[in-house]
Amino acid sequence: MLGRWLLYVNEVFLPVSRTLVSLILVVGIQWLYQVMLGRAPLVLTWDVVPAVLTLVLILLYYRVQDEFKDAATDRKFFPHRPVPSGRVSLHDLQVLMWTTFAVLIAMNVAWRLVIVPFAVLFVFALFMHKWFFLERYLAANRLLAFVTHAPISIIGNYFVLSVYTNRFGAPLFTWPAAIAAVWFALPSLAWEIARKTRAPFEEIPGYQTYSVLLGSRLAALLSIAFVLAQWAVAFFLPVSSAYLWAMSALTAFYVVSFVRFAQNSQGGSASLKPVAELYGLLSTAGLIVDLAMTHGVRWLGVPR
């Protein structure tokens, strides 16, 4: 079974990229909030390790639950994937899911720093698994599923914020905290729309994408809207002019790429998801570099 878990994780979950994303979120969100509170130098502690592991395992559960929720769809439209092809069974993933639960709960109970924020994040993920008990409606409409599932990004970001606020006695429910949580969530929302946007000739009859519901042009513009929102908010963040110029160039690249697709989709949608991934990586990692260079960094190790 361990071999099948590794096959699934490496082929479907992509652990290296998910760990990198989680690390960027944990460091970036905490540093941005510290700067917004006027604190310098920016601090890092060993809390980053359990925080990153928690996000990675929540993302793994998010991925695994989709195998159960979309089992019939995957058998019909994606028979080459590990579960429909028979290389990995749903029983394998059920055991992996319960193992993930055990590790998550044990780690956060032992850590003790953010038990309540973790519980909120974990329970929300469980409700997602059950379609919020509205499967009849949400499973039939990807847009409704997006609206109800998207808050997981903001809740996860608040979990990250609580790691810092609980450790250092800072306030959690403030406007700067809300801005930091939403700002870091916007690239994931843009990516979610981009990965399920296709040209008309690429659509598979019976398989629902955002472009099926909205049309390829409007779906592309919706992804652009999330990116433009992040770009606009960046001008109110305590960042350097160099970062704002870089962010503006990156945003322009994104907009041009998606507008080209919206105007003429004959070339297909293959570039949309990579562009969204590149944008998300550079916009957030670039912020971390900018904040570190302008405010300094201090390693505190294990805080007391």
N, C-alpha and C positions, 0 to 999 in steps of 0.2 A: 504493500500500500504506500509506503514511503516513496518508492520510485514513481508511483503514479501521481502522488502529491507534487513531487519535484517537476514532473513533466507538465502538470497543469500550471503550477506557479510560474515556471519559466516561459511557457508558451502563451499563457493567457494573462497572468497578473503582471508580469514584467517587474520583478522585485527591485531591480537596480533603479529604474526610473521612478518608481513609486516611493522608494526610500529617499531619493534626491528631492522629490517634490515635498515630502514630509519635512525633511531637514530645512528646506528653504522656508516653508511656512512657519516652523517653530522659531527659527532665528529671525526671520524677517518681520513677523508680526510683533514679536517681543521687542525687537530693537526699534521698530517704528513707534510703538507706543511709548517706549522710554524717552525717545526724542520729543514726542508730542507732550510729554509730561515735564520736559525741560531737564532731563537727567543725563549726565555724562560723567565719565565715559560709559559706554554701553557695556552691560555685563552679560556674561555667560556662566552657567553653572552645569553641574552634572545632571540637573533636571532635564536637560535637552535629550538625554538618552531615553528615559521612559516616555517622554512626551512624543518623540519621534516613533518609537516602537508602538505606542498606542495608536497613532494616526495610521501607520503602516498596516496594523492588524485590523483596524476599522475599515480601511480600504480593501483589504483582502476579504473581509466578511461581505462588504458591499459587492465585490466581484462574484463571490461564491453564491450569494443569495440570488443573483441574476440567473444563475444556472438553473435554479429551481423555478423561478418566476417565468423564465423564457424557454422552458424545456421543449414545449410543443413547437414554438416558433423556430428554435434552433434546429430541431429535427427536420423541419420542412425546408428552411432556407439556408442553413449552414451545417450540412452534414459532415463537413470535414473537421469541425472543431473537436476537441478532445472528448467531450461528453457524448455528443450525438454519434461520433465515430466509434464509440465503445472503448476507446483507449483509457478513459477514466469514467468511473461509474458515479451515479448520484450518491450511492452509499459511501464511496470514498470521500466525496465532498461533504457529506453529512458528518462524518467523523472528523474531517478537517475543520468544519465549522464549530463543532463542540470543543475541539481542542483549542481553537482560537478564542472561544469564549472563556475557557478555563485560564488561559494565559493572560488574557486581558484583565479579567477580574482579579486574579491572584496578584498580578503586577501592580495594579492600581490600589488594591487594598494594602499591600505591603508598602507602597510608596506613600500613601495616606494624604498627600498634598492636595489632590484635586478630586476627591471621591465623588462629590456632588456633581461637578461639571462633567466628569466621566460618565456618571450614571445617566445624565440628561442626554449626552451624545449616544450612549449605548442603547438606551430605550428608543430614541428616535430612529436609530438604525434598525431595531427590531420592528418598529411600526412600518418602516419602509418595506421590510421583508414581507409583511402581511398586507401591503398595498393600503395601509391605514384603514383596513377593513372596508375598503371601497374598490375592491378589485374589478367589479363589474364595470365601473366607470373609468378608473385610471388605466387599467390594462388595455382599454379600447382606444385611448387617446393619448398619444405621446406628449402632447402639450400639457394636458392635465397632470400627467406623471411628472413632467419637468417642474411644473409650478409647485407640486407637493413635495418632490424629492430635493429640489435645489437648496432649501434651507440647511441641509446637512453640511454644506460648505461653510456657512456662517456659524453654525453651532460648533463645528470643529474648530473654527478660528477662535471662537470664544473660549473653548477648552484650552487652546494654546495661551490666550491672554490670561486665563485664570492661573496658569502655572506661574507666571511672573507676579501677578497681583497677590496671590496667596503667599508666595515666598517672601515678597518684599513689602507687604502691607499697603499696596497701592489700590485705588478704587477701580472696580471692574466696570460698573455700568455708568459710563460717561460717554459724551459725544466723541471724544478722540478714540476711545476704545471701539465704538460702533463704526467709525470711519475706517479704522485699521482692519477690522473684521470684514467689512464689506469690500474694501479695496482689494484685499488679497483673494476674495472669492470671485471677483469679476472675471479674471482670465479663465477660471474653470467653467464658468457659465458660457463664455464665448466658445470655448473648446467643445463643450457638450453639444451646442448647436452645430458647430462646424463638422463634427464627426458623423453627424446624421443628416447632412445636407448633400444632395446629389443632383446631377444634371438629369433632365427628363429621360434621356435614353438609358441612364444607368439604373433607374428605379426598377425594383423587382415587384411584379404584380402581387398584391396581397401583403407586402411587407411595408410597414408604416415608418416613414421618416419625417423629419420636420419639413422637408421640401415637398413631401406628398401633401401635407396638411396646409402649408403656407405658400407653396410654390418655391422654386429654387431661388428666385430673386429676393423674395421677402425673407426667406430663411437666412440667406447670406447677409442681408441688411440687419437682421436681428442680431447676428453674431457681431457685426460691426458696431452695433449700438452699445453692447457691453464693453467693447474695447474703447470706444469714444468716451464712455462714462468713466472708465478708469483713468484715461488720459486727462480728462477735465479735472477730476478730483486731485490728480497728482500736483496740480498747480497750487493747491491749498496745503500741501504737505511740506514739512520742514526738510526739503531736499535742495541740492545745489542746482544752479542754472545748467551745469554740464549734464546732470541727469535729465533735466527737463528737455534739453535739446535732443539727447539720445532717445528719450521716451517718445518725443514727437516724431523723430525719424522712424522709429520702430512702428509707431501707430500708423504713420503714412504708408509704410510698406504693407501693413496688414490691410488697411482700407483699400489700397490700390489692387492688391491681390484678390480681395473678395468682390470689389466692384467689377473687375474684369470678368470674373466668373458670372456675376449677376447680369452683366450686359451681353455676354456670349458664353454660354455653358457648353458649347460644342466640344471644347477641349477636355471636359470632364472635371470631376471634383477631387481628383487624387491629391492635389496640392493643398487643399483647404485644411485638413487635419494637421499635416506637418507645419504649416504656417502658424496655426493656432498654438501648437506645442512650442514652437520656437519663440513666439511672442510671449507666452506665459513664462517660459524659462528666463528670457532676457529681461523682461520688465521687472520681475520679482528679484532675481539674483542681482540685477543691476542696482536695485534699490539697496540691497544688503551691502554691496561694495561701496556705494556712495555714502551710506550712513557710517560705515566703519572708517572710511577715509576722513570724513569731516568731524566725527565725534570721538574717535578712539574706541578701543575695546579693552575690557578688563576681564580676565578669567578668575572666577571666584572659587572654582572647584566645587567642593561640597559645602554649601552654606549652612550655617548653624542657626 
